[in-house]
Amino acid sequence: MKVKASEIIKLIEDAQTMIDIQKLDPDANLRDVGADSLDMMNILLAIQEQYGIEVPDEDIDKVQTINEICKYINTSTDE
C-alpha cells in the first residue's frame, strides 16, 4: 500500500497542528506553512502511530514536506 499526499494532509489536520491546511502543498516545507516544533512532534507521533513505523531523530530532517513524508513511509513499509 502506497501512502498518498492526501492521506498525510488528513493526518496533519487530525493532529491538531497550527498549520493552515489550505496552504499545504506537497512540496512545501511544513515549517514554512506554520508548523512549529510541537506541531512537528505531533505529526511524527501521528505518523508512527498510524503506520507502525519509528522515525529516529536522525531521520527527522528527511520528513519536512508532505512528499518527503510519503516517500519515507513508503520506503519504511516496503522493507
C-alpha positions as a Markdown table, in Angstrom:
| # | Residue | x | y | z |
|---|---|---|---|---|
| 1 | Met | 0.0 | 0.0 | 0.0 |
| 2 | Lys | 1.4 | 3.3 | -1.0 |
| 3 | Val | 0.7 | 6.3 | 1.1 |
| 4 | Lys | -0.7 | 9.3 | -0.8 |
| 5 | Ala | -0.3 | 13.1 | -0.1 |
| 6 | Ser | -4.0 | 13.4 | 0.6 |
| 7 | Glu | -3.6 | 10.9 | 3.5 |
| 8 | Ile | -0.8 | 12.8 | 5.0 |
| 9 | Ile | -2.7 | 16.1 | 4.7 |
| 10 | Lys | -5.6 | 14.4 | 6.6 |
| 11 | Leu | -3.2 | 13.1 | 9.2 |
| 12 | Ile | -1.8 | 16.6 | 9.7 |
| 13 | Glu | -5.3 | 18.1 | 10.0 |
| 14 | Asp | -6.2 | 15.4 | 12.6 |
| 15 | Ala | -3.0 | 16.1 | 14.6 |
| 16 | Gln | -4.5 | 19.4 | 15.5 |
| 17 | Thr | -1.5 | 21.5 | 14.4 |
| 18 | Met | -1.3 | 25.2 | 13.8 |
| 19 | Ile | -0.7 | 24.6 | 10.1 |
| 20 | Asp | -3.1 | 26.3 | 7.7 |
| 21 | Ile | -4.3 | 23.2 | 5.8 |
| 22 | Gln | -5.4 | 25.4 | 2.9 |
| 23 | Lys | -1.7 | 26.5 | 2.3 |
| 24 | Leu | -0.4 | 22.9 | 2.2 |
| 25 | Asp | 1.4 | 22.0 | -0.9 |
| 26 | Pro | 3.1 | 18.5 | -1.2 |
| 27 | Asp | 6.5 | 20.2 | -1.8 |
| 28 | Ala | 6.1 | 23.0 | 0.8 |
| 29 | Asn | 8.3 | 22.8 | 3.9 |
| 30 | Leu | 5.9 | 22.3 | 6.8 |
| 31 | Arg | 7.7 | 24.9 | 8.9 |
| 32 | Asp | 7.2 | 27.4 | 6.0 |
| 33 | Val | 3.4 | 26.9 | 6.3 |
| 34 | Gly | 3.3 | 27.4 | 10.1 |
| 35 | Ala | 4.5 | 24.2 | 11.8 |
| 36 | Asp | 6.4 | 24.8 | 15.0 |
| 37 | Ser | 8.5 | 22.2 | 16.9 |
| 38 | Leu | 5.4 | 20.9 | 18.8 |
| 39 | Asp | 3.5 | 20.6 | 15.6 |
| 40 | Met | 6.3 | 18.6 | 14.0 |
| 41 | Met | 6.4 | 16.3 | 17.0 |
| 42 | Asn | 2.6 | 15.8 | 16.8 |
| 43 | Ile | 2.9 | 15.0 | 13.1 |
| 44 | Leu | 5.7 | 12.5 | 13.7 |
| 45 | Leu | 3.9 | 10.8 | 16.5 |
| 46 | Ala | 0.8 | 10.5 | 14.4 |
| 47 | Ile | 2.8 | 9.0 | 11.5 |
| 48 | Gln | 4.4 | 6.5 | 13.9 |
| 49 | Glu | 1.0 | 5.5 | 15.4 |
| 50 | Gln | -0.8 | 5.4 | 12.0 |
| 51 | Tyr | 1.8 | 3.5 | 10.0 |
| 52 | Gly | 3.5 | 1.5 | 12.7 |
| 53 | Ile | 7.0 | 2.8 | 11.9 |
| 54 | Glu | 9.6 | 4.5 | 14.0 |
| 55 | Val | 11.1 | 7.8 | 12.8 |
| 56 | Pro | 14.5 | 8.1 | 14.6 |
| 57 | Asp | 15.9 | 11.5 | 15.5 |
| 58 | Glu | 18.5 | 11.3 | 12.7 |
| 59 | Asp | 15.7 | 11.0 | 10.1 |
| 60 | Ile | 13.6 | 14.0 | 11.2 |
| 61 | Asp | 15.3 | 16.2 | 8.6 |
| 62 | Lys | 14.2 | 13.8 | 5.9 |
| 63 | Val | 10.5 | 14.4 | 6.6 |
| 64 | Gln | 9.9 | 18.2 | 6.2 |
| 65 | Thr | 7.4 | 18.1 | 3.3 |
| 66 | Ile | 4.4 | 16.0 | 2.6 |
| 67 | Asn | 6.1 | 14.3 | -0.4 |
| 68 | Glu | 9.1 | 13.5 | 1.8 |
| 69 | Ile | 6.8 | 12.0 | 4.5 |
| 70 | Cys | 5.1 | 9.9 | 1.8 |
| 71 | Lys | 8.4 | 8.7 | 0.4 |
| 72 | Tyr | 9.8 | 8.0 | 3.9 |
| 73 | Ile | 6.7 | 6.0 | 4.9 |
| 74 | Asn | 6.5 | 4.1 | 1.6 |
| 75 | Thr | 10.2 | 3.2 | 1.9 |
| 76 | Ser | 9.9 | 2.2 | 5.5 |
| 77 | Thr | 6.9 | 0.0 | 5.0 |
| 78 | Asp | 8.4 | -1.7 | 1.9 |
| 79 | Glu | 11.3 | -3.2 | 3.9 |
